[in-house]
């Protein structure tokens, strides 16, 4: 969300700046070139004059050279960057996390679910991903995964609808919608995932607005006495009993948006990586083994 806000703010600034009329600099006064004197008819040539140097003559006064301000460092840089973004985005400083990046003299800034980079003086901003040219690793995406993981860990298991294996090797959180065809297709393979030791914890992400039939159906599922059966029936197109409660549907929808979910199904892996869309069970199991082997990450 903030990513597009950054782009909109700077696009507007650039357009306004380019539309301003620029007055060309005035031409400097013409100076007559020095050379031989021009004699009038009948005028004798003047005797050569000796150059006289005045010891008391002062050199011409020039403006002092402009000294570029040194960028702020350490704690000063954190304060400067926060104040700069607060003026630009009009968000509270408590929502802005600033710390030194892997690049010298560049700071990593987290705002919401987005990661940007800024100079220590808060003047220059870089929007985009940073990669390690030696290893090929996406440093920015790694930071996003860490942020997602922290958010997912804050969700109580009782607010999810979990399908557990006998022995859990991996936990995958899935943002889902009961009227999503590919969500239904994914759900048909949950038993296969359980056999491979993959626990599925569903989170609500209704694609229709609050008050719609789809949204209310999601509320009914999360408020049912048997949530697993209600979710399975709803995904199969069966009628479920209407129910209301102070459930987490709206809250989980907001959480999904905050971590970058824009459609369903959306899978959050144990290392915090976001996989949008449907992935067959066998490919998901293979990918989990590979990614867990690299990172060792696991959500308890």
Residue pairs with C-beta under 8 A, 6 or more apart in sequence:
1 112
1 113
1 114
1 257
2 89
2 111
2 112
2 113
2 114
3 114
3 116
3 127
5 89
6 89
6 114
6 116
6 125
6 127
7 127
9 88
9 89
10 125
37 45
37 46
39 45
69 121
71 77
71 105
71 119
71 120
71 121
72 79
72 80
72 120
72 121
72 122
73 120
76 120
77 98
77 107
77 120
77 121
77 122
78 98
78 99
78 107
80 120
80 121
80 122
81 96
81 98
81 107
81 109
81 118
81 120
81 122
82 93
82 96
82 98
83 93
83 122
84 118
84 122
84 123
85 91
85 96
85 109
85 111
85 118
85 122
86 92
86 93
86 96
89 111
91 111
95 111
95 112
96 109
96 110
96 111
97 109
97 110
97 111
98 107
98 108
98 109
98 110
98 118
99 107
99 108
100 106
100 107
100 108
101 107
101 108
101 117
101 130
102 108
102 130
102 132
102 139
103 117
103 130
105 119
105 120
106 117
106 118
106 119
106 126
107 117
107 118
107 119
107 120
108 115
108 117
108 143
109 115
109 116
109 117
109 118
110 143
110 147
112 258
113 144
113 147
113 148
113 258
113 259
113 260
115 140
115 143
115 144
115 147
116 125
116 126
116 127
117 125
117 126
117 127
117 130
118 124
118 125
118 126
128 140
129 138
129 139
129 140
129 141
130 138
130 139
130 140
131 137
131 138
131 139
131 140
132 139
141 273
144 260
144 272
144 274
145 271
145 272
145 273
145 274
146 272
147 259
147 272
148 259
148 260
148 268
148 272
148 273
148 274
149 268
149 271
149 272
149 297
149 299
150 272
151 255
151 258
151 259
152 173
152 259
152 268
152 272
152 299
153 299
155 173
155 203
155 252
155 255
157 201
159 203
159 247
159 248
159 251
159 252
160 173
160 201
160 202
160 203
161 201
161 202
161 221
161 222
161 227
161 228
161 231
162 199
162 200
162 201
162 202
163 190
163 193
163 194
163 199
163 200
163 201
163 202
163 228
164 194
164 199
165 193
165 194
165 195
165 196
165 197
165 198
165 199
166 194
167 197
168 197
168 198
168 199
169 196
169 197
169 198
170 197
170 198
170 199
170 269
170 270
170 288
170 292
170 298
171 198
171 199
171 201
171 270
171 298
171 299
171 300
172 193
172 198
172 199
172 200
172 201
172 267
172 268
172 269
172 270
172 284
172 288
173 201
173 202
173 203
173 267
173 268
173 299
174 186
174 200
174 201
174 202
174 203
174 265
174 266
174 267
174 268
175 202
175 203
175 204
175 205
175 252
175 256
175 261
175 264
175 265
175 266
175 267
175 268
176 183
176 186
176 187
176 202
176 203
176 204
176 205
176 264
176 265
177 183
177 205
177 206
177 207
177 214
177 218
177 264
178 214
178 217
178 218
178 221
178 231
178 234
178 235
179 207
179 208
179 214
179 217
180 207
180 264
180 265
182 264
182 265
182 277
182 278
183 235
183 264
183 265
183 278
184 235
184 236
185 278
186 265
186 278
186 279
187 231
187 232
187 235
189 280
189 281
190 200
192 281
192 282
193 200
193 281
193 284
193 285
194 200
196 281
196 285
198 284
198 285
198 288
202 231
203 252
203 255
203 256
204 218
204 221
204 222
204 248
204 249
204 252
204 253
205 252
205 253
205 256
205 261
205 264
205 266
206 212
206 214
206 215
206 218
206 249
206 253
207 214
207 263
207 264
208 214
208 215
209 215
210 250
215 249
216 242
217 234
217 240
218 249
219 243
219 244
219 245
219 247
219 249
220 230
220 234
220 240
220 241
220 242
220 243
220 244
221 227
221 230
221 231
221 234
221 240
222 245
222 247
222 248
222 249
223 243
223 244
223 245
223 247
224 230
224 240
224 241
224 243
230 240
230 241
233 239
233 240
234 240
256 266
259 268
259 274
260 274
261 274
261 276
262 276
263 276
263 277
265 277
265 278
266 274
266 275
266 276
266 277
267 274
267 275
267 276
267 279
267 284
268 274
268 275
269 275
269 287
269 288
269 291
270 288
270 291
270 292
270 297
270 298
270 299
271 291
271 292
271 295
271 297
272 297
273 291
275 287
279 287
291 297
292 298
